[in-house]
């Protein structure tokens, strides 16, 4: 009887302990076990010998010397791709007609929490030059607008932010280097999420986590304007890549952009706050000044539009918008243009 | 009998004065030169967790600055704009503290959100 009691007591103790641990486990937030999507970034500048050496999110270096000759076929552009987007009713009907079971793998639209609209104050735009020429993109489900992506960033120090990026491959997004690595502190983002083709706070093509990124070494070492570009690598969502659904744009190598008409589309914080929803805005205009690595223009932009592509008349990516500069006393917007160095880097990152 | 100051001391003092004047003129000319290709803005400094923020708004109160949090920074509705200052020129921030009203001169704005401003010169108002 005594033995039975003690055995029963031990069982009870075991069960109580099990429940106790299960209870503790339930109390622990799941994200404790989830590693940040991106590991902490460490970079040794002594190991880099060229400004366009590729550095990834772990600080590993791919030498420019090793990939610059990969373009021996003398290509100067990469192809674009029209995404399958949302399955059209016609396609669905035809599948039903053929009595095939149909699983829609299109990532469902994601509603982006409308935190920005909580701010009712209008932000003074820094870099609207003269009258504001930006207009809303009504339909973000067609090219090139479906490839223009809203990026939410989380930095290792706990702060957050946003940028714009452009799908240039199935799971590759072109943006600014300063959107992923702070050159001053040499710290990188801890995680980021990409939403292609956003309008009315809806990511029509789903959301994609950033798995890795490539940044020129000179950006990290010096914060050089010419190397302020990065290529993000995205995870698939529901086995579907962002570029398959939303489509992606081709990149084109350029030498001169002066007087060429370019479009800049993205997600400016000032207009998003004013409108109360995350939407895409943009404007076209001419490049009015350039040097060997930078293009300048008076196209209106605002914070949040860093990383927007410079699109030529054929909607090929010929550069990346970075911010505003004071040139000879005048405020101009600008960013790195797709010269041969940048083209080699980005096309390598596409592989 | 008069106590005469040795000539060598006078020369040393004169040399020191000359060097100080040269340093002062150098600084002033550098200040003017650096401001040439810049724009300026007025706002408030907030130093928070090692980051120097530049905030603008019409009715910024000291309590707003004291309760400043970097969490959900871009959604703050207290300020018209919140930017991060990049101090590449290694400007001395001595004498400038959180809550101070300042004028900044800058050469570039990086348009991520929040914006990052490359500050060339900073002056407490």
Interface residues (C-beta under 8 A of the other chain):
Chain A: X115 X116 X118 X119 X120 X121 X122 X123 X124 X126 X127 X153 X157 X158 X159 X160 X161 X162 X163 X176 X178 X179 X184 X223 X225 X228 X269 X301 X302 X303 X304 X305 X306 X307 X321 X322 X323 X324 X325 X326 X327 X328 X329 X331
Chain B: X36 X37 X38 X39 X49 X50 X51 X56 X57 X70 X71 X72 X73 X74 X75 X76 X77 X79 X80 X81 X83 X86 X87 X88 X106 X107 X108 X109 X110 X111 X112 X113 X114 X115 X116
